[in-house]
Amino acid sequence: MQKTAAWPLAGIYAALIVYASLYPFENWRSQGVDWTAFLFAPWPRYWTGFDVMSNVLGYAPLGFIVTLALRRSARHLPAVALALSLGSLLALSMESLQLFLPVRVPSNVDWGLNTLGVFLGANLAWTLERFGFLNRWSRFRANWFLPEAKGSLVLLALWPVALLFPAPVPLGLGQVLERTEDALALRLQDTLWLDWLPVREVELQPLLPIYEALCVNLGQLIPCMLAFSLIRQLHQKVIAWFLLLTFGIGFTGLSAALTYGPAHAWGWINAPVQLALFMAAIFALPMMWLKEKTLQVLALVGLVLQLTLLNNASASAYFALTLQNWEQGQFIRFHGLIQWIGWLWPFVLMAYLMRHLSASRPSKMGE
C-alpha cells in the first residue's frame, strides 16, 4: 500500500465539514420533526447563487482527496463510486443532524449539491490520475521533497487557508488565550467552577510596534523554514521562498478584502509590517543553506517566541467588531472552519516539530 498525504488531508477536511455544518453547536434539541421530511420537501423558495456555489465547492475537495487517496492506496477498489458514497453519506448525516439545531435548516437541495460537489471532485481526481497528471506530481514530489515530507506538506497546504481568518496581528496565527479565557468565563458563569479561573493582576495590553513587527516577521519566516527543511535543491528553495512570500501577503490581503471590503485589502500593510516583511524576505535567504534539523529547531524556537508574544497581548476592541462580520451572514458557513485552522495551525505545527525532532534523536545516537 503506497503512503500518501491524501488520507490525513481527507480526515482533516471531513472534520472541518462536520464543524462548519453543525456550527454553532448550541441549543441541541428534538423539534418533533420526522427526519426524512426534508428529503421530500419541495424546492426552496429563496436561494442564491452563493448558496449553490458554496455547497458544491465545499464538498468538491473532499471527493477529490478521497478519490486520490483510494487510487494511491487501494487501486482495486472503485475509487469514484466509493468516494461518492462516503461523501454523500457524510452530507446526508450533516443535514439530518441539523434537524436538532434551531439555527440550521436541513435541505434536500443542499444534500444534492453537496453530493454533486463530491461527484465533480472525484471525477476530476480520476481524470487527472487516468491521464498521468498525478504521476507527474509524484515525480515532482520525489524530485523536490525529502521522503518524510508528508506531514510538512499538509501543514504548508493549510497555512494559506489559516491566513484567511482575520488575526489581530498580520500573519500572527494562534493568538487564542484572551478569547479562550473570555469563553471559559462565559461558560462557567453562575457555577462554582468560575472561581477556579486564574485572575490576572495586570490586564493584557496591545503589542508594541517593535513586537508586532517581530511577530509578523516570524509569521512569514516559520513557513519558509518548514519548507526549506524538506526541499532538496537550492534553486527549488528560491522558488518556494518566492511562493511563500506571495501566499503570505496575498492571502492576508484576501482576508482583509473579505472582512473590510476590496478597498481595504492592503490597509494592514503599515510601516512596521512593511519592515517585518522585508526583513523576513532577507533573513530567509541565508536559511536556504541550513540543514534540515537546524531549520526545524529554529522554526520551533521562533514559533514558541511568536506564540508567547501574541498570547501575552490583547486584541483591540476594533478587532472584536471585525470578528462579528465573520460570525454573521454568509460567513457563518466558513467561520468555524477557517477559524479553527487559523487558531490551531501553529499549535499543530509545534507538536509536529517536537515529535519529529524527538523521534530522530534515538536513530542519531545509535549511529
C-alpha positions in Angstrom: 0.0 0.0 0.0 1.5 3.3 -1.1 1.8 6.0 1.6 0.1 9.2 0.7 -0.6 12.6 2.3 -4.2 12.4 0.9 -5.6 10.4 3.8 -4.7 12.8 6.6 -5.9 15.7 4.4 -9.2 13.8 3.8 -9.6 13.3 7.6 -8.9 17.0 8.3 -11.2 18.2 5.6 -14.0 15.9 6.7 -13.7 17.1 10.3 -13.8 20.7 9.1 -17.0 19.9 7.1 -18.6 18.5 10.3 -17.7 21.6 12.2 -18.9 24.0 9.6 -22.1 22.1 9.1 -23.0 21.9 12.8 -21.7 25.3 13.9 -22.5 26.9 16.4 -23.3 23.6 18.3 -25.8 25.3 20.6 -29.3 24.6 21.9 -29.5 21.0 20.7 -33.0 19.6 21.0 -35.5 17.5 19.2 -38.0 19.6 17.3 -40.5 16.7 16.8 -40.0 16.6 13.0 -39.6 13.4 11.0 -36.0 13.3 10.0 -37.0 12.1 6.5 -39.3 15.1 5.9 -36.7 17.3 4.4 -35.7 14.7 1.8 -39.1 15.0 0.1 -39.6 18.8 0.6 -40.2 21.0 -2.5 -37.5 23.3 -3.9 -36.9 26.2 -1.5 -38.5 29.5 -2.4 -35.4 31.5 -1.6 -31.9 30.6 -2.7 -28.9 32.4 -4.0 -26.0 31.7 -6.3 -23.7 31.9 -3.3 -25.6 29.0 -1.6 -25.3 26.9 -4.7 -21.6 27.5 -5.2 -20.7 27.1 -1.6 -22.5 23.8 -1.3 -20.9 22.4 -4.5 -17.4 23.8 -3.9 -17.4 23.0 -0.2 -17.6 19.2 -0.9 -15.6 19.0 -4.2 -12.2 18.9 -2.4 -13.4 16.1 -0.3 -14.4 14.0 -3.3 -11.0 14.9 -4.9 -8.9 14.0 -1.9 -10.7 10.7 -1.0 -10.6 9.5 -4.6 -6.9 10.4 -4.8 -6.2 8.6 -1.6 -8.1 5.5 -2.8 -6.3 5.5 -6.1 -3.0 5.7 -4.4 -3.5 3.2 -1.6 -6.2 0.8 -2.8 -6.3 0.6 -6.6 -8.5 -2.4 -6.7 -11.4 -0.5 -5.2 -13.9 1.6 -7.3 -12.5 4.9 -6.1 -15.0 7.3 -7.6 -18.1 5.3 -6.6 -16.7 4.8 -3.0 -15.8 8.4 -2.6 -19.2 9.5 -3.9 -20.9 7.1 -1.5 -18.9 8.3 1.5 -19.2 11.9 0.7 -22.9 11.7 0.0 -23.4 9.8 3.3 -21.5 12.5 5.2 -23.6 15.2 3.6 -26.8 13.4 4.5 -25.7 12.9 8.0 -24.9 16.6 8.4 -28.3 17.6 7.0 -30.0 15.2 9.3 -28.2 16.4 12.4 -29.2 20.0 11.6 -32.7 19.0 12.5 -31.6 19.2 16.1 -30.1 22.7 15.7 -32.7 25.5 15.7 -30.4 27.9 13.8 -29.7 25.5 11.0 -32.2 24.3 8.4 -31.7 20.9 6.7 -32.3 20.8 2.9 -32.5 18.1 0.3 -31.2 20.7 -2.2 -28.1 21.2 0.0 -27.6 17.4 0.1 -27.9 17.1 -3.6 -25.5 20.0 -4.2 -23.0 18.5 -1.7 -23.2 15.2 -3.5 -22.7 16.9 -6.8 -19.6 18.6 -5.4 -18.2 15.2 -4.3 -19.0 13.7 -7.7 -17.2 16.6 -9.6 -14.2 16.4 -7.3 -14.0 12.6 -7.5 -14.2 12.7 -11.3 -11.6 15.4 -11.5 -9.2 13.3 -9.4 -9.9 10.2 -11.5 -9.3 12.1 -14.8 -6.0 13.6 -13.6 -4.9 10.1 -12.4 -6.1 8.4 -15.6 -4.1 10.7 -17.9 -1.0 10.7 -15.8 -1.1 14.2 -14.3 -0.9 12.9 -10.8 2.0 10.6 -11.6 3.8 13.8 -12.7 3.1 15.2 -9.3 4.6 12.0 -7.7 7.7 12.5 -9.8 7.7 16.2 -8.9 7.4 15.4 -5.2 10.2 12.9 -5.4 12.5 15.4 -7.1 11.6 18.3 -4.9 10.9 16.9 -1.4 12.6 14.6 1.1 10.8 11.2 1.6 9.3 12.0 5.0 7.7 15.3 3.9 4.1 14.2 4.1 3.2 16.0 7.4 5.1 19.1 6.5 3.3 19.3 3.1 -0.1 19.0 4.7 0.8 21.9 7.1 2.1 24.0 4.3 -1.0 23.4 2.3 -3.2 24.5 5.2 -1.2 27.7 6.0 -2.7 30.0 3.4 -6.2 28.8 4.4 -5.4 29.6 8.0 -4.4 33.2 7.0 -8.0 33.8 5.7 -9.4 34.1 9.2 -8.7 37.7 10.5 -5.9 37.9 13.1 -5.2 40.8 15.4 -1.6 40.8 14.0 -1.0 40.1 10.3 0.4 36.6 9.9 0.1 36.2 13.7 -1.7 32.9 13.9 -2.6 31.3 17.3 -3.5 34.3 19.4 -6.2 32.5 21.3 -5.5 33.0 25.1 -7.7 36.1 25.6 -10.7 34.7 23.7 -10.3 31.3 25.4 -10.4 33.0 28.8 -13.4 35.0 27.9 -15.2 32.0 26.5 -14.5 29.9 29.6 -15.7 32.7 31.9 -18.9 33.0 30.0 -19.5 29.2 30.0 -18.7 28.9 33.8 -20.8 31.9 34.8 -23.1 31.2 37.7 -21.2 28.0 38.5 -18.8 27.0 41.3 -16.1 26.4 38.7 -15.8 30.1 37.9 -13.7 30.7 41.0 -11.1 28.2 39.6 -10.2 30.5 36.7 -7.0 32.4 37.3 -7.3 36.2 37.7 -4.8 38.4 36.1 -3.1 41.1 38.2 -2.5 43.2 35.2 -4.7 43.5 32.1 -3.3 42.4 28.8 -2.0 45.3 26.7 -1.7 45.6 22.9 1.7 44.7 21.3 4.2 47.5 20.9 5.1 48.2 17.3 8.5 46.5 17.6 7.0 43.3 19.0 4.2 43.5 16.3 6.9 43.7 13.6 8.7 40.7 15.2 5.5 38.6 15.2 4.9 39.5 11.6 8.5 38.6 10.7 8.2 35.2 12.4 4.8 34.6 10.9 6.4 34.8 7.4 9.7 33.1 8.3 8.4 30.0 10.1 6.6 28.5 6.9 9.8 29.3 5.0 11.9 27.4 7.4 9.5 24.5 7.4 9.6 24.4 3.6 13.4 24.7 3.4 13.7 21.7 5.8 12.0 19.4 3.3 13.1 20.7 -0.1 16.2 19.2 -1.8 17.9 21.8 -4.1 18.8 25.4 -3.6 17.0 26.7 -6.7 13.9 24.9 -5.6 14.1 26.7 -2.2 14.4 30.0 -4.0 11.1 29.2 -5.8 9.5 28.1 -2.6 10.7 31.3 -0.9 9.0 33.5 -3.6 5.8 31.5 -3.5 5.5 31.6 0.3 6.1 35.4 0.4 3.4 35.7 -2.3 1.0 33.5 -0.5 1.6 35.2 2.9 0.9 38.7 1.5 -1.8 37.6 -0.9 -3.9 35.5 1.4 -3.6 38.1 4.2 -4.8 40.7 1.7 -7.6 38.5 0.6 -8.7 38.1 4.3 -8.8 41.9 4.7 -10.7 42.3 1.4 -13.3 39.7 2.6 -13.6 41.3 6.0 -13.5 45.0 5.3 -14.1 45.2 1.6 -11.8 45.2 -1.5 -10.9 48.9 -1.0 -9.2 48.0 2.3 -7.3 44.8 1.1 -3.9 46.4 1.8 -4.8 48.6 4.7 -2.9 46.3 7.1 0.5 47.0 5.4 1.7 49.8 7.7 5.3 50.8 8.4 6.1 48.0 11.0 4.5 45.4 8.8 6.5 46.6 5.7 9.7 46.4 7.7 8.9 43.0 9.0 8.0 41.5 5.6 11.2 43.0 4.1 13.4 41.6 6.9 11.6 38.2 6.7 12.5 38.1 3.0 16.1 38.9 3.7 16.5 36.6 6.7 15.1 33.7 4.7 17.9 33.8 2.1 20.8 32.5 4.3 18.5 29.9 5.8 18.4 28.1 2.5 21.9 26.7 3.3 21.0 25.3 6.7 20.4 21.7 7.5 17.0 20.1 8.0 17.3 19.6 11.8 18.7 23.1 12.3 15.8 24.6 10.4 13.3 22.6 12.4 14.8 23.7 15.7 14.8 27.4 14.6 11.2 27.1 13.4 10.2 25.6 16.8 12.0 28.3 18.7 10.5 31.0 16.5 7.1 29.5 16.9 7.3 29.5 20.8 8.5 33.1 20.8 5.8 34.3 18.5 3.0 32.5 20.4 4.4 33.8 23.7 4.3 37.4 22.5 0.9 37.1 20.8 -0.8 35.4 23.8 0.6 37.9 26.3 -1.0 40.8 24.4 -4.7 41.8 23.9 -6.6 42.3 20.7 -8.1 45.7 20.1 -11.8 46.4 20.6 -12.0 47.1 16.8 -10.8 43.5 16.2 -13.7 42.2 18.2 -16.1 44.1 15.9 -14.2 42.6 12.9 -15.0 39.1 14.0 -18.7 39.9 14.1 -18.5 40.3 10.3 -17.4 36.7 10.1 -19.9 35.4 12.6 -22.9 36.8 10.8 -24.4 36.5 7.3 -22.9 34.3 4.7 -19.6 33.9 6.6 -21.4 31.6 9.1 -20.7 28.7 6.8 -17.0 29.3 6.9 -16.4 31.0 10.2 -15.9 27.9 12.3 -14.0 26.0 9.6 -11.4 28.7 8.9 -11.3 29.9 12.5 -10.1 26.6 13.8 -7.5 26.3 11.1 -6.2 29.7 12.0 -6.2 29.1 15.7 -4.8 25.6 15.7 -2.3 25.7 12.9 0.7 26.9 14.9 0.0 24.5 17.8 -0.3 21.6 15.5 3.0 22.7 13.8 4.6 22.9 17.3 3.5 19.4 18.2 4.7 18.1 14.8 8.1 19.6 15.1 8.6 18.4 18.7 7.5 14.9 17.7 9.7 14.9 14.6 12.8 16.2 16.4 12.3 13.7 19.3 11.8 10.8 17.0 15.0 11.5 15.1 17.2 11.7 18.2 17.4 7.9 19.0 18.4 7.0 15.5 21.1 9.6 15.5 22.5 8.3 18.8 22.6 4.8 17.5 24.7 5.7 14.5 
